[in-house]
Amino acid sequence: MERKWLLVALGNLLVATCIGALLRFAFVAEVSWLHFKSFLHAHSHVAMLGWIYLALAVLLVPTFTSDSEAKRERYDLLFWATQVAVLGMLFSFPWQGYGPVSISFSVVHIICSYIFALWLWRAVPYRGELSVLFLRLALGFMLLSTIAIWMMGPIMATSWRGSIFYYMAVQFYLHFQFNGWFLFGVLALFFRYLEHQGFSLQAFPRRWFTGLLVSSCVLTYALAVAWGNPTWPVFLTNSIGVLLQLAALLVFVAWFWPQRQLLLSRLSRSSRVLLSIGLLSFAGKILMQSVVAVPIVAQAAYTIRNYVIGFIHLILLGAVTGAILSYAIHWRYLTVDKRTARIGLWLIFGGFVGSELLLFLQGTMLWGTLGFLPAYYELLFGLSALIPIGIAVFLIGQRRSVGLN
């Protein structure tokens, strides 16, 4: 794996956030040529599969395999095949939405992900390391999530199109991507960092933490099911899942907190701040889902769009992107040596924090039937626009310092 590939993935994030800002601008002024739903598909697919998937792949291979394995030409070919699939989705979704071309590129990406998972699984033997356990769980959740994609063909070709089964399939894929593959992937990187730094994980309650987190990941899919089947057994299942997840967080904090200064002191200031954003977002995600254990709150969580969007961005931009950038900067895949790069990071996460606060505040006001904040859409667009501007500035800093080596 090469350093320049991470810059390509960041370029995908830049494109995805530009589309996201455009979608926010559509609520400020009319954009007659914009087909909102089709561009939304392009935004989400490029953000998930062009940024997070590729960034994780680029970092996981050299982190868990030998130098000779990471430099094999087959990874180079697989990366560019995956990037072609991402570009295909970028251009085909705005053109036709879910259609033959966009679905074909999605299938190509899935096949590439299967090859990647197979190669990495074989290249990394499990000898009891916590990081490798989480790596395998992450790959397992990634493969599990794609079952829903193969179901989409029959659903779209029958009367089930637009039905509850379509929605449940989409949510199955998204749930096990966000809460499974992405989060377990960054936790694998985090535990690998600890192992590389010589920290003993013998005292870490790995069985409790892993068991609680895996169980909660499976059970909290019930919240998506609640949209079409809001019955008490479904809400109860989700409530059990979020409480197990809260228990996992408490187990982690009980171990992490006493030695937090030692763990964080070995990181540069930028890596430490980014990791803190990632960990706080991870904790915030769990605490928010814990509140959803109350059925009336759960109903608001999946019916108020501001909450849904804010929660998705909390995971993708806060927990996952924060952790990825922290890890990449620590191991010099990316650099903050130039002031330009540091300014870029401030813009990215300033826009992220500001838009999150605005989304959750407006969602709470809608829940309380208090109406809209003054200039809400204008403010949301302005804060959202900071993110692609920040990414562009950050990339300029990378090209000056790191180059394309």
Steps between C-alpha positions, in 0.01 A plus 500: 500500500631847411462832676355669193198266515388667822509833317277350231256389771508852647425630151189281502401652834546847353263414214247341738496803731467738204188308396380510861542879510312527169212298648492736798503801263193359324301598812630857478438570130344308214734279300276401211730237349562317828326165546532490878463128565738395222770742618443383856578144388821624337595691816446205734666238278812708435531596868461142624669300226736755351627651826449276803524162327811596304663682792452198727632267230806719441582508873408143597726327246837652607393500866423129518717344229873483426672759280541246220130409509385865512713585195363222280376626165163333543399757764581778256276345235222439751515859625461647153224256408315610814561866419359451150186354660477807728532737203240298313255545788588869528395570140223243453292570811430868413422392144259211564467443876477129573526358148691237300823702481515613864403154625768342280770723648367423849534128427858553378581673829349212698703244306815705564413509871465121503844461343648748748346321798624162377856622442524682833345213698752255354795737546430568869501189720319523833725427799280642772568870433206726580568714194483201264178384666343840427640496148327169431178619659513814284548295183224264609254786548599645164419170328179461702377845394525415130233231530248784483647623171444163333140512625444835332479350150199276571338773711535765227371257235181414689211672671716526812671807353431791734363265765615440856729221370685750280549735795612218730754379243648848463517544877657154544782601269552842659473373858766231466724730298488784755475308826690193384762535227588868556505512880660160551755593233614816679502313833731244336735785407475643854585170669781439249646838593494401866672171421768677293562742787560211737187539711389181667140416424495207742300704751255612235165317547503390138234230526251730667571794271497295180196295593299804606593699191428219252168414666391863505593545134269215404211593730490874423405423140153469657470881497492488119238224516292719734433740211273246334408288801478725809401228746619454856718188429691699237551797735598261780763337277645841413494605865696190603748569221566861596535410868757234410680762295498738796648222714775456240578872520518487880736201483722688254502824702579314824814362333594804292448787746772417758767483230366758254790744556759233426313379192448847354841642593670295229299673229571835340264784588302467177471121529396534864226753419370290210499181705317685778238611247468141382468356850256769614288445189507125563388558860239752384361250249456240775348746749252623239401146413460426872236773524324327210431211738188699593240416230362854467854630444570216254201605293631857482848374415396333176224741396674838545740533207729746678579235762562233235738719296677627812547147632639371169749788481595449865615149409654569157662840552552493877580147617635342182660789310648646819662166587622437144666841471655467847652163410616616156670810641666305782662255257585778251267386222372855525673803646413817688851647469368788292273765650271452200422142604425602859264776383327244280438272798355788705261584215393137455418434861374851568242444226425153635444609861299806399271310264448221755393745769266672255346173378431364849374834627257537209391135535423556867302813416296307243437227758377764741287667224700824541545568131821590316804697605544833318706456179539131582565380145740786426697427816506127429627558147770739621627256762483207258699696240788530748559123475589473128695828524695352791567175312628694198731709721619186683575330168704800385708460815551131420616557144758750614635288784445137409486507125372194316762251617 
